[in-house]
Amino acid sequence: MQLKFLLNLLLAFPVSCGAQKVTVMTPDNNLKSELAQTIAGRNVDTAKALAHRMPPGDAGAVLQDMAANQRSSIRLLVLDIASEVPSEGASRAILSRLQDADLTVRAVANSLIGSCGQKSIVPDLFAAMDQNEDLLAKGAMARQIGTIGDSGDLPRLRERYNKARDPQLRDDLAAAMARLGDERSRNVVVRRLSDSEVDARVKALHDIEYIGDPRLARHFRPVLEDQREAIAISPPHDPRVSARVCDVAAGSLTALGVPLSFRALPLRRLSEPEIQEALQRVMSLENAQ
Amino acid sequence: MPDFRTTIWKSERVYMVDFGRAKTGEAHRRFPDIDDIGYHDDAFAAEHGPILSAMARQTRVTVRFHRAEISGGARLFAVSTDPNLVRITSPAHGRLSADRSQNIEFTAGNAPGPAAIEVRYNWEDGPVLGRLYVRIYARIQVLMRVHLVTIVQRDALGNITAQQGHPNPFFSKNCPNRPARVARVQDFVNRANEAWVPHGIVFTVVDFVDTVWGQPQLGSATLSPNFAELTQAGALSPNRSAVSVNVYCVPTSTMNITGMGIPPAWARSQGLRFPPAPLPPAPAPARHLSSALYLVSSSAATPQTIAHEMGHYMTLCALNPVTGNADQWHSTGDVLGGTHTRDDIVSRRRLMHPMVSIPNAAPSNWRNNTGYGNLAAGSYITYRRLPAAQDITFQESQHARTAAVAPGFYAA
């Protein structure tokens, strides 16, 4: 091992001397250089194995550097590795490809927005959100900020909410603010539970699952009393079976971790006693308020 | 002989020229289906005519031109409104022959955009008798990881006590070993592309992996999983990719299906996310959606199965494009509570054909004489959008493309 280290130093030395800027080659730098080379050579398995062995920050730095490679196959490999070895650098590599000219690369980057899990990446998410014209990507970034951010991010989310015109993007921003504890946004979502439209109620339930605060379950009485058909749940080619709003609401209780004697997810048509139990649970939450 | 022989009545609209698919039988990327369902497009209200598309840089894209109500002696020219997008390569100089039907070939430009092939009367800049709207799409590769799944049962010590490997024939062909099975799936994917390439969508197999499912994935000791077991195992599967569509080739299923495409948004709305979240305060483990393409290798699946089920994966007829909710499984008429069921030549040609009015069980005689071969399913993917009150299942081409680049498409 020591011999290999010395050999690496010797190999690195002429390069360092030849350059204006002197680079001290450490074992970590060697690994970074090796990762860069294996990515450039599209040695997929070797590159992945190496990235897993390295400190995530070092691997992320390489990914960030290589994310703008001219070859789309390299950029795809960078994203593939970023999905497996999360770090700040990996997240920045992902965010840098959200407007890639190659739609395939862009699609993969869009799918990995949810992998950007470091709090320190929130400013980058705001910047990427402002630069991106794609409303779906903006919405996904808003929700990711809601997931990894904190209440200090509320003003910047509110500012974008006030400017946004697209209803879906406004819903995404409101959900993100609600998740970060903004009471006004929580009230907006809760009010939708009493909307006359089935779709609005279902969407509100899904938003509350995202907000993830079981205390919001105390507002579920209108949806648990709603027996209207809501979502087809039968597998393809089977006779159509649909979940009612009350079934979706019970599913949301399960997702929020509210204790019930049964699981309501994956969605199914619940029995009347099961619905009544869910209703009783919600009423007890109302009373405990 | 006069050029126009049709008696024109006062309020009659006559289409003197028409366009159609330039071949019959299986889908072919160079011979795309044409959306000729009426002359209304809600998305492009100023455009009235048939529509087709091609992928940027595609060559020799071929469409059939018909002199519907005009004499063979009339001088007609096919003229592109934007030769940078659509360059007509045949007939030479765009001059159409006197034949009642003939092919027009064009090369798609490097950049995406809309154009039209206009049929002009008497001169290249003469009056326009008809238009074919052409959309040139940028390429989107839909990446796939193909899992060749073996199902095993183990005893308490972890020893395998029973297993279900892939049958032979594998997808209806003699495939005695892994290379043959890989080649069979690859061939299916290649042929499924024939329907989708004109829409700029290319299914690309990134890799094949050997994946083993047992009780930890399936939740039971079954060798022939049902819907619940399949979807759970799909979410909990080893080798599940976060940057590709996971294609699970399973040996057998009790579901009596050839395949099933589950889009991430549908899986999310159903709560198909595994493992189940524990009650607080236990920390939630990493959880995965059941979104995937499931194919049953002992079934009579065909390349068309992949084309159709990937249509579902790209949200077609799985999500209501108006509300975004999961409320249907097939096309026109299969909408929850909808009354727009119909059975006509359009619905019979569609890749995403209806299930309510047209039974899917073999033999599907209703598929005959729709242009794709005896009993063969269609590959027609719609472009135009109709008012929501009429039909929410159209505009499949754009919906699929939007889904394929949207956040969460490759949901892990």
Interface residues (C-beta under 8 A of the other chain):
Chain A: L76 L79 D80 S83 E84 L103 T104 R106 A107 V108 N110 S111 L112 I113 G114 S115 L136 A137 G139 A140 D199 V202 K203 H206 P214 E229 A230 I231 A232 I233 S234 P235 P236 H237 R240 S242 G251 T254 A255 G257 P259 R263 A264 L265 P266 L267
Chain B: A138 R139 I140 Q141 L143 F227 A228 T231 A242 V243 M255 I257 M260 R268 S269 Q270 G271 L272 R273 P276 A277 L279 P280 H312 T323 G324 N325 A326 D327 Q328 W329 H330 L336 G337 M355 N360 T402 A404 V405 A406 P407 G408 F409 Y410 A411 A412
